């Protein structure tokens, strides 16, 4: 395998790893976004359910006596508490996923930097080997040329 092929192989491997890292980071980001969307949807459902319950409770309160009013208010407070709880959970999970996605992105950047560093070192090694080999071949060619020149003179 020639030095140029080795360099091309290293470049291809580094490019593939970089692409893989980009894809994994995008997957993590998409998963985080999907989870956030799911949480938002759940919060909207809970809010709608809370609103429905609130409407039902208002109708019941109008139909019942004053003694039922305290029970209605308690159920309204419970629905609000559940909604607040759902919002808080959604926010916490979003923050967690955001942090996780950032960590994965940083890991991907670090891995890409390591691969670039490794490729640079290998390229420098191959370049040095090629320079040395070229020098050897140049010396051999010069010696052969001088030998042939002397042969034809002599």
N, C-alpha and C positions, 0 to 999 in steps of 0.2 A: 504494500500500500504506500503510495507516495505521500510526501509531506503535505502536498496540497489536498489530497484526499482526506488525510487525517484532520487537517484544519477544517475542511468542509464538513466532515463528520461531527467534529466538536461544535461547529456553528449550528448544525442541524439539531444536535442533541440539546444545546442550550436554548435554541428557539422552541423546540418541542416542550421542554420543561417550563419555559416562560409562558407558553400558550396554556399548558396544563394549569399552571398557577393562576393565570388570569381567569381561566374557566372556573376553577374552584372558588376563587374570590367572588366571581359573578354569581355562582350557584349559592354561596352563602348569603350574598346580598339579596338574591331573589327569594330565598327561603325566609329571610328576616322580613322582607316586605310582605310576603304571603302571610306570615304569622301576624304581622301588624294588621293587615287587611282583615284577617279572620277575627282578630280581637276587636277591631272597630265594628265589624259586622255583629259580633256577639253583644257588644255594648249597645248598638242600635236596637237589636232585638230586645235586650233587657229593658231599654228605655221605652220601646213601644209597648212591651208587656206591662211595664210599670204604668204607662199612660192609660192603657186599657183597664188595668186594675183600678187606677185612680178614677176613671170615668164610671166604672161599675160601682165603686164605693160611693161616689157622689150621688148616683141614682138611689142606691140603698139608703143613704143618709136622708135624702129627701122623703123617702117613703116611711121611714121609721121615726120613732120618737127621739127626743133629745138625749135619752139615756144611751142610745146606740152611737151617738156622735163621737164619744171618746174612743170607742173601738175602731171606728173609721179612721180617725186621726192616727191611731197607732199603726194601722195597716199602711197608711200613706207614708208614714215615717220609715217603716220597714222597707217599702219599695224604694224610697229615696236612698236609704242606707245600702241596699243591694246595688243600686245603680252606681253610687259613689264607690262601693267596693269593687265593682266590675271595672270602673274607670281606673281606679288605682292599680288594680292587677294588670290591666292592659298597658298602662304607662310603665310599670315595673318590668314587665316582660319585654316591652319595646326597648327599654334602656339596656336590658341584659343582652338582647339580640344585637343591638347596635354595638355594644362593647365587644361582643364575641366577633362580629363581622370585622370590626377595626383590628382586633388581635390577629385574625386570620389574614387580613390584608397586610399587616406589618410582617407577619411570618412569610408571606409570599414575597414581599419586597426584599426581605433579608435573604431568602433562598435564591432569588434572582441575582442579588448582588454577589452571593457566594459563587454561583455558577459563572457569572461574568468574570469574577476574579480567577477562578479555576481555568476558564477558557483562555484568559489572558496569559496566565503562567504557562499553560501548555503551548500556546501559540509562540511565546517567547522561546521556550525550549526547542520547539520544532524549527523556528527561525535560526536559532544558534546552530542546531544540527545541520540545517541546510547550508548555512554560511560556511561551516567547517567542511562539509562535503564538497561544496563548490570550490573552495580553496584547494582541497586535495585534488580535485579533478583538473583544476586550472594548472596546478603544479605538474601533474602527470602529463597533461597535454603539452605544456611548455617543454618538459623533458623529452617527450616523444618527438615534438617538432624539432628541437635542437638536435636530437639524435638523427632524425631523417635529413636535416639540413647538412649535418656533418657527413652523413653517408653520401649524399649527392655531391658534396664538395670534394670528398676524398677520393 
